[in-house]
Each structure stands twice: as C-alpha cells, then as structure tokens.
C-alpha cells in the first residue's frame, strides 16, 4: 500500500467500526488530562466516523469525569488497536462537547436503542451509591438529561502495522477542514 491507500484504509476501518460490533476499532481509548495534569485513558464505543472531516464521535454521560476533563482541556489522543489486522491507530486532535439538548445530542439520542438509553439513567459515573447498592435505572427519559456527544477532530494520525518482520509506521497530518496535508513513512 502507498501512503494515500494507508490513510484511506485507516479511515475506512474506523467508519466500518461504527456499525460492526466485531471490529477491532469498535472500542477505542480516549485519552484526556485531568485537573491535576495526570493522563486519563478509558475505553469508549466509536459511534460515528467521518473521513472527509476527520471526525470521530462518541457518546457519554455529562456527569462523567471525562466530560469535565474535556471541558477544561479539549486536546486528546484516541488510540485503537485491531488484533486481527495488527494495526494500531493513534490520532491526536481536539474534542468538542455537545451538551444535552444540542442538535447533535438530540439526533444521536433519537437513534439509540432503549437499552442504550437506559445506561444513562443511573447515578453519576464514578460515584458511590448511598447504600452501597447500584442506583436503580430510572427509565430512559431520565437518561436524556445526562446524554452528551463528544466529537473529536483529528489533526494527525500515527499508523503502525505490527508484522512478523519489518514493522511499518506512517504519519499523516490534516488541515482544519480534514484535507490530507502531509504523509510520510517513519521508522517504527
């Protein structure tokens, strides 16, 4: 593959992961920085990918620590690894928050299953319940008030292929509008 094909393959893999629950890139790491300056990484579900704009979208509870972290510092890294293809994708860029009631959050909420909606109806993520028992789910309508969307725009992609011999690595840089500005092979 040449560099343009590698870039296209990486993004088509991300797009495919949004609808294929078996994709190696379905669950990705979102890495942010907390108020104390410590890196924080967590697995999230990739919900949407837009190759032309170099955007990824995830859903989250707006009471979660990551929402607060991203509101303070939007610069993040997204990391994915597909074991079957042995490819790692590391993207750097900035996150934008879409709060409950925003157009994007409303659209995303309307497309969720009832089961997924119910995951936002419990107590605040990371907090202990008062009686050491899980907080009962209050119904999908209660979850909508806490449902937010994080859109991530990639400035750069570091693509790495783990091979039995001769690992390969390439880096890509994108414009503010998502156009591929630079691409080069680098030493793994």
C-alpha positions, 0 to 999 in steps of 0.5 A, spaced: 500 500 500 502 507 498 501 512 503 494 515 500 491 507 500 494 507 508 490 513 510 484 511 506 484 504 509 485 507 516 479 511 515 475 506 512 476 501 518 474 506 523 467 508 519 466 500 518 467 500 526 461 504 527 456 499 525 460 492 526 460 490 533 466 485 531 471 490 529 477 491 532 476 499 532 469 498 535 472 500 542 477 505 542 481 509 548 480 516 549 485 519 552 484 526 556 488 530 562 485 531 568 485 537 573 491 535 576 495 534 569 495 526 570 493 522 563 486 519 563 485 513 558 478 509 558 475 505 553 469 508 549 464 505 543 466 509 536 459 511 534 460 515 528 466 516 523 467 521 518 473 521 513 472 527 509 472 531 516 476 527 520 471 526 525 470 521 530 464 521 535 462 518 541 457 518 546 457 519 554 454 521 560 455 529 562 456 527 569 462 523 567 469 525 569 471 525 562 466 530 560 469 535 565 476 533 563 474 535 556 471 541 558 477 544 561 482 541 556 479 539 549 486 536 546 486 528 546 489 522 543 484 516 541 488 510 540 485 503 537 488 497 536 485 491 531 488 484 533 486 481 527 489 486 522 495 488 527 494 495 526 494 500 531 491 507 530 493 513 534 490 520 532 491 526 536 486 532 535 481 536 539 474 534 542 468 538 542 462 537 547 455 537 545 451 538 551 444 535 552 439 538 548 444 540 542 442 538 535 447 533 535 445 530 542 438 530 540 439 526 533 444 521 536 439 520 542 433 519 537 437 513 534 439 509 540 436 503 542 432 503 549 437 499 552 442 504 550 438 509 553 437 506 559 445 506 561 444 513 562 439 513 567 443 511 573 447 515 578 453 519 576 459 515 573 464 514 578 460 515 584 458 511 590 451 509 591 448 511 598 447 504 600 452 501 597 447 498 592 447 500 584 442 506 583 436 503 580 435 505 572 430 510 572 427 509 565 430 512 559 427 519 559 431 520 565 437 518 561 436 524 556 438 529 561 445 526 562 446 524 554 452 528 551 456 527 544 463 528 544 466 529 537 473 529 536 477 532 530 483 529 528 489 533 526 494 527 525 494 520 525 500 515 527 499 508 523 503 502 525 502 495 522 505 490 527 508 484 522 512 478 523 518 482 520 519 489 518 514 493 522 511 499 518 509 506 521 506 512 517 504 519 519 499 523 516 497 530 518 490 534 516 488 541 515 482 544 519 477 542 514 480 534 514 484 535 507 490 530 507 496 535 508 502 531 509 504 523 509 510 520 510 513 513 512 517 513 519 521 508 522 517 504 527 
